[in-house]
Amino acid sequence: MSSTPFPPAVSSSRSSSSSIAPLTLLAGALIAGVACGASRPPVPFDPDQVHESGGHRFRLVTVADGLDHPWSLAFLPDGGMLVTERSGQLRLIQDGRLADAPVSGVPAVRVGDQGGLLDVVLHPDFTTNQLVYLSYSKPSADEASGTTAVVRGRLDGRALTDVEEIFEADAWAESMAHYGSRLAFDADGFLFVTVGDRQVPPAGDLEAHPAQRLSNHQGTVLRLHADGTVPADNPFVQRPGAKPEIWSYGHRSLQGLLVDPVTGDVWESEHGPQGGDELNLIRPGANYGWPVIGYGVNYGPERRPIHESSSRPGMEQPVRHWVPSIATSGLMRYAGDRFPNWQGNLFLGGMNGTTSLTRLVMDGTAVASEHAMLGTDLRVRDVRANAAGDIFLVLDDRAGAKGLVVRFAPVE
């Protein structure tokens, strides 16, 4: 599979990259086209195909199929898995089979386009409290609009009980797009939540776009206590008019999130418009620039510019960006022993129909090299590893005809 080396990373401030912008943008476009497989035609998913990357060979073994647009999964201590279906069902995989009936107790969701039941994570003390967290697109009373919300409930067999909403984003819109939403706990028990910009058009005064304003939750990474209350040390708690849950802002459509289990670093991946997908290292209080700065253009063959520029002092530079887009999704840092050559690598799902999974070799917080691992007609919605070091992918297609969970099986 193809790989691309990268030079040492520059400072994370946008201004520091402006001096190399012309060559970097050209090289970035060429790199993305080669390393991320944009020039390769999609091929049908083949479970018998042997893949190789970084010294490891593997096949994709189907764990469960027949799912309806699966979006995320979480591992249960007994070896089972919870899988969200965007259409609003929480499914249980146990003893190697998909349970016929969905888990009950899930709230009603606003289904359509990018909306539905989204992420699922377990509380860090799940073995004692049985708490499961779900993010979803919440409908208004008249179902004419929606926003991103988070609930939690106790898993009791095949039911969620004591379900309570712990967060509702101030991000209401008629749009069915850009809800986010990923969830991740850190080692201290804080819950991070992503909320998309709800696809508000970037036009006119770009600095007036909701993603650039702290008075709402659109285009943000949030930090909460496990019960949904606001930590006292969040960066904007004391700022009048600012939403105290905000940890970072200036994001677009955030569909990948992880807290590094080794370093505690928070990473996020998001969709650009036509080009300009980003991998970001999240810093508290930082502005990531959308839509004032970026690397994408408006949809359509005219490719009309959006941004004022690709850099501005005080706005963060992505660690990596892709032109053309790879349509980023789930994000994982591998720390297992099953594939030792990949330890410390970031894995990033893709949905552009050519590159389904990208592996990033890291040098600290810089990308040292990039490797396109899969190129199928299916989209990787999520990528996760269990405690044993097994890697799982959540796959679907645009038509909804295929939805499955697969596992990497090493090939000697």
Phi, psi and omega in degrees: 000157186283151177215157182223124175281155179235148175288168177305142182290147173270178179303154183286350179284143182297324185298329183290340181265353187294332183288340180247012188301313185301311180291321182297318181295318178295313180296321180299320180295317179292318180299312183298322181294327182270306188289329184260008169078015183296337181272352181270138176288149177294149178238149180300146176299127183230105182293344180271350182291137176265125179255154178222137177201128175059033177088003177242137176250143184202157169246165175256114182258128181288126176266318179206142175227185182077017180274153182259100181045061177298146188238324183202166176215157176223142182270133176269152182300333182275006180098351176283177180220145169256134181232129174272140170252132184302334180287354171118007181254143170255119186253151180245126171254120184216138181055037174079011179221155178276122178299142183296315184263141176289163175292131181275165177096001180283137181292160176294139183239158176267105189262135175152140180054246182264004183264151178154205174279127192247260189270159174220130174221157175263147172299144179304333178255038184303324183298336179256328184249348176061024184276131176242137181248136179231137168252149185198167175270115185269129179277151171288171183301323179266004178061018180273345180214175181203168176211176177271135179220163180229132173237163170223152178204165180267130179278117179237093184067249179246035179218146168264127179242166180052041182289130179221142174280127179253347179202137172230123184283141169279077184209038182291137178197156174287335181305147175261013187241163171057049172282337198100231353219125177250156180233144176202137174264146171260180185293341179266004177086009175280143181256123175261138184226136174256141177230126180286172182278002178065022174059038172293128184299135175277100183208156178070229180285099185296330180287348176269358178300143181306328181292345178261004182245136182275000183275001176217178182257009185287128179071048186226158161254132183247156177229124184230160162289165183297339178265006178093353178285166188265127175296140184292339183260014172300149192293336185245017182302322184267002183270121180301136177083352181268146174287121188290344180285343189291131176255321174209164184211183184079030179256169180248266183242097190268113181234012173221139180204136172209151169252118183301121183291344181265310186262340185082359179296144177258125180242148181216143174237145184214157178280131162279181177283264175255088191093161176091022170301148187228147164247123185237139167269117190273126179244138183299131178083000186278151178252121184264008159095338184296135355261014185295318179232158179162187186235008181257178177227168179296151176298151179112160183293340181289335179052050181292140180294152177249309196274157172294323180190186175263001182207152173199137176303137180090356176242138190283144174271137175295150174295326178209141172227158185236126171226113001287173183292151170254357180061070187298148176221232185300154187223136183214145168254126183274128180229016185269179181254350183296324179233079190299330180294343183262002181302132181086354179282149170267138176246131186230119178289156179220154186226024184271002177087357177233315179248109184266339182206132179238136177250127181249119173276125187257145169241091189068239177255015176252151177274117180275322177202161185229139186224121175280115188265325184223149175216086185236175177279359177259153181262137173273108178279327182208153175223128184218156173233138179272181184296335180278353180092008175283140181255134181236145175240143171257120187240145170210174172237167186294329184279346183083007180284335181231134173208119186209162172247131180234160180236143173288123175250116181300142177243121182283000000 
